[in-house]
Amino acid sequence: MPSEITDVEKFVAMSAKAKYCLVKRLKETVKLKLRTSSQLYTLKVEPLRADEVIKKLKCEIQEK
């Protein structure tokens, strides 16, 4: 079961240990899914802020 994170800085810090980050762009939000070896973490952000967050991530980015 995925865990939802609300803190952007914590999500970015966790990306250092992640295998990849999946970006799913919806109409009203952008969903970022961070896959680690044991857990899936999700973060929902506004579309205007999403590119700023994606640039900070330290793992492979996969757009869906």
C-alpha positions as CSV (number, residue, x, y, z in Angstrom):
1,M,0.0,0.0,0.0
2,P,1.5,3.4,-1.0
3,S,2.2,6.1,1.6
4,E,1.3,9.7,0.8
5,I,3.8,12.3,1.8
6,T,2.8,16.0,2.1
7,D,6.2,17.5,2.7
8,V,8.0,18.3,-0.5
9,E,11.5,18.6,1.1
10,K,11.1,15.1,2.7
11,F,10.0,13.7,-0.7
12,V,13.1,15.2,-2.4
13,A,15.4,13.8,0.4
14,M,13.9,10.3,-0.1
15,S,14.6,10.4,-3.8
16,A,18.3,9.9,-3.2
17,K,17.5,6.3,-2.2
18,A,14.8,5.7,-4.8
19,K,15.0,3.6,-8.0
20,Y,12.9,5.9,-10.0
21,C,10.1,8.5,-9.9
22,L,7.0,8.2,-12.0
23,V,5.3,11.5,-13.0
24,K,1.6,11.3,-13.8
25,R,0.1,14.6,-15.0
26,L,-3.7,14.9,-14.4
27,K,-6.0,17.8,-15.1
28,E,-5.9,19.5,-11.7
29,T,-2.8,17.9,-10.0
30,V,0.5,16.2,-10.8
31,K,1.1,13.0,-9.0
32,L,4.7,12.0,-8.3
33,K,5.3,8.3,-7.3
34,L,8.7,7.5,-5.8
35,R,9.7,3.8,-5.8
36,T,12.1,2.6,-3.2
37,S,13.2,-1.0,-2.7
38,S,10.6,-1.5,0.0
39,Q,7.8,1.1,-0.4
40,L,6.0,3.3,-2.8
41,Y,5.6,7.0,-1.8
42,T,3.3,9.5,-3.5
43,L,3.2,13.3,-3.6
44,K,0.5,15.5,-5.1
45,V,1.4,19.0,-6.3
46,E,-0.1,21.7,-8.4
47,P,0.9,21.7,-12.1
48,L,2.7,25.0,-11.8
49,R,4.9,23.8,-9.0
50,A,5.5,20.3,-10.4
51,D,8.4,21.2,-12.7
52,E,10.3,22.9,-9.8
53,V,10.0,19.8,-7.7
54,I,10.9,17.4,-10.5
55,K,14.2,19.3,-11.1
56,K,15.2,18.7,-7.4
57,L,14.8,14.9,-7.5
58,K,17.9,12.8,-7.4
59,C,16.7,9.7,-9.3
60,E,15.6,8.6,-12.7
61,I,12.4,10.4,-13.9
62,Q,9.8,8.5,-15.9
63,E,6.9,10.5,-17.5
64,K,3.6,8.6,-17.9
